[in-house]
Amino acid sequence: MSKTFDFSQFSHQSKKGILVIYGNLLYKFIKVTWIFLFIVFKDFSQFTDQKLIYIYLGLGFFLLFFLIRAYLIFINFKFKIADNHFILKQGILKKTDTSISFDRIQNINFKQNIIQQLINVHEVNIETAGSNKTEISIKAMSFLKAKALKNQLTSNKIIEEIVVDKSKEKPFLKISPLELLKISLTENHIQSLLVFLALLFGLFQQLQQVFKGFLKDNIVSDYVRESSSSFQQSLFLIIVCVILLVFTAILSSFVRVFLFHFNLRVYVKDNAFEIYQGLFTKKSFILKKEKIQNITISTNPIKKILGISFITFKQAVSGKVNQKKEKLIRIVGCKEAQVKKVKELLFNFADVDQLERKQVHVYLKIRMYLRVLLLLSIINCGFYFLFHNVEIYSTNLLLIPFFYFIINLIYKKRFYKISDKVLLVGNGSIETHLTYLPFFKVQNIKMTQTFFQERNKVVDLVFQTASGKIKLPCIEKQEAVKIYNYTLFKVESSKNLWM
């Protein structure tokens, strides 16, 4: 099946986009006002007929208002391609015109949330290297038209789209639900638990405000306080609570991994990776070799037992990497052969792996010891003045060996290797992260040195790339100068483009 699309004239997205925009507006409205709506409808059965009429009229007004707004957003959103530029006009009262040159476009990704899946449309996100957020988001396009637009933006040719059946193409990597379960066991469960507790705390704060207005004051906090006192009196309940927290952490990791990486498939085509994943929100990415700035291969003891690694691809961003998580694309569950294939496809990292690792200066370990000593001193002083109990210092018998173990682990994993073309930086604590950076991707390099580092003749090297900074801490100054000069030489003499 083939179909030709003409983007030389202004065109609109699919008419189904009105429903997508309408749903998005309603979602944002309910997200902001759900507490107010809960208060209004808590005594719904006690409302008089006259009040119900006003409520229904009010709801009808808001539903109609958002429907009209969705239609106006849709009708004023139009785009075309002209003179190697993607041109977009949008806005209701405030009109904006956007023009993006083809050479500024870094990636074009497809996404489908639940509504988009039900009505069979795709969201098209056009990203550029110089933006902190997606430049263009087209909420509803047919798959054929979306693919045709993508091809024309990336190749600037007259497009005749041909549908490819991915089910007949063998993927480079495919993750089953059972494998996702194994992968979730290797996740950072503490991080998952903290995210879950943060959401729970936010919900608690909102419920407390709700109950405060029309029920007994502080009813939620009183319940938590009473429950807490019960826990303190029962060792059994404390153990049960710990088990529940551990189970919650593991379950949270599984849910997060399952929702985000469901049906993960990776295809290798024309020196690029095509990635498809997601359950409720389906996403697809195209990672071209020239767009990738560096990669990080992560593993931990459990991952090693299962024989898998995670690969994080970092693309060009503007500002801090954390400002745009979409620029960090991760492939989970990679076997050793697949990791090797990725290295070969990108920058031929094999030679740097064979080199002898160089440990950073021991000053890094000393600095961590001093910081932990200061932290423990502050914690112990705080506990002493709060509880007036000298026995609190007995907890150091557990904390000191724990910090000693972690610091030595961090120091051991802080190393680097340098080949003719690639810098390999190792770091981590429980997990091990290996970052591969081709020298031609470096935009600038600088040496930083504190007063104490100067006395120990060590410096920090900071490699700035289009995807953020890579830091190599506590290197002997003499060695750091050699790395600094060599990096500048490779950057200035390289004929490869960083983008």
Secondary structure, DSSP 8 states (H G I E B T S, - for coil): -EEE---SS-B---TTHHHHHHHHHHHHHHHHHHHHHHHHHTTGGG--HHHHHHHHHHHHHHHHHHHHHHHHHHHT-EEEEETTEEEEEE-SSS-EEEEEEGGGEEEEEEEE-HHHHHTT-EEEEEEETT-SS-SEEEEEE-HHHHHHHHHHHHH-S--EEE---GGGS--SEE--HHHHHHHHHTS-HHHHHHHHHHHHHHHHHHHHHHHHHHSSTTHHHHHHHHHHHHHHT-HHHHHHHHHHHHHHHHHHHHHHHHHHHTT-EEEE-SSEEEEEE-SSSEEEEEEEGGGEEEEEEEE-HHHHHHT-EEEEEEE--SS-GGG-GGGEEEEEEE-HHHHHHHHHHHT--HHHHTS--EE--THHHHHHHHHHHHHHHHHHHHHHHHH--GGGGGGHHHHHHHHHHHHHHHHHT-EEEE-SSEEEEEEESSSEEEEEEEGGGEEEEEEE--HHHHHHTEEEEEEEETTEEEEEEEEEHHHHHHHHHHHHHHHHH--S---
